[in-house]
Amino acid sequence: MPGPRLDDDGSTVTLDLHGLTVDEAIDVTYDTLRLAQDRGRASLKIIHGSSTSAPGRRTIKSALYELLESGMLVGGHVHVMKKRSSITLSLDITASTDPTRIRLLDVW
């Protein structure tokens, strides 16, 4: 199975969580979200997969949805677009743009 990947084009950060455990994925997501906001990115796309595991088993997708619904991942001022295998967060940018690219090494 491929490992996680991260791409930052200066506007959108795309984080692919494949290959991580649920806890690792949550940690990397929080760290990536923080850096994306700090560096003034417009959006964060989180690829979590389609969760094809056994019913009732905690998955990255279910954990992210729980955090979103509880308000623990992002506040109400962020627009969230859910798709079958990803979530895109339109970030409320308050920081000036920092062109330094975010790398997977920075968050994992």
N, C-alpha and C positions, 0 to 999 in steps of 0.2 A: 504494500500500500504506500502511495506517495506520502511524503511528509508535508508539513505546513508550508505555505508560501505567502509572501507579502510583496505587493507592488504598490509603489507610490508615484503617481505621475505629477505631483505638485498640487493637484486639485482633489483627486479621489484616491483614497487608500483602499486597496482590495486585499482582504485577508482571507486566505483559504485555510480552514482549520482541519482538513483531512489529516488523519494520522495521529492526532492528539487525543489524549484522554479528555473526559468531560472537564475535570478540574484544571488541566493544563489549558484547555481551550478558553475557559472562563478567564483565567489569569492573563493569557495573551490578549484576549479581547479587551479587557479593562486597560491594560498597558497601551495597546494600540489606539484605543479611543482617546485616552489621555494625551498621547503624543499628537494624534491627528488634530485634536482641538487646540493644543498648545501651539502647533505649527500652522494653524489657520487653514486647515483643509476643509473643503466644502462638504465632503461626504465620506462615509466609511461603508464599504460593502463587505459584509461578512458572509463567506460561503461556508455553510455548515453541513451541507449534504441533505439528502432526502429522508434520512432516518428510517432505514429499512430493517432495523433490528426488531427483536421480539416485542410485542405489545407490553406496556407497563415498565419496560426497561428505560432507565434514564439515559437520554442521548444529549449530544451537544445542542441539537435543535430544541429539544424540550427544555433544557436548562436555560438557554438564551431566551426562549419565549417566557418562561417563568420570571426571569430577571426583568424583562421588558414590561410585563404585566404588573409586576410589583413596583415598578418605578426605580428599581435599584441599579439598572444599567444606564439609563439616561432619564433626564427630567422631561416634563411634559412639553417643553418648548422645542423638542427635536421631532421632526417628521420621520416616521418609520414606515418603510414599505417592505412588506413581507411577501416573499415568493416561495415556491416549493422548496428550493434548496439554498436560499440566501435571504439575507436581511440587508436593506440599505438604509443607513441613517443619514439624513440631511442635517448637518451639524450647525449649531448656532455659533457662528464665528465671532469671537470677541478679541482674539489675539491677532496681531499683525502676522502676515504670511512670512514664514521662515522657509526658504527654499531647500533647506537641508532635507534630503530624502530620508524617509523612515525605512529602516531595514529590519528584516526578521531578527537579526542579531540584537537590535535595540530593545526588542520586546519579549524575546524567548531565550 
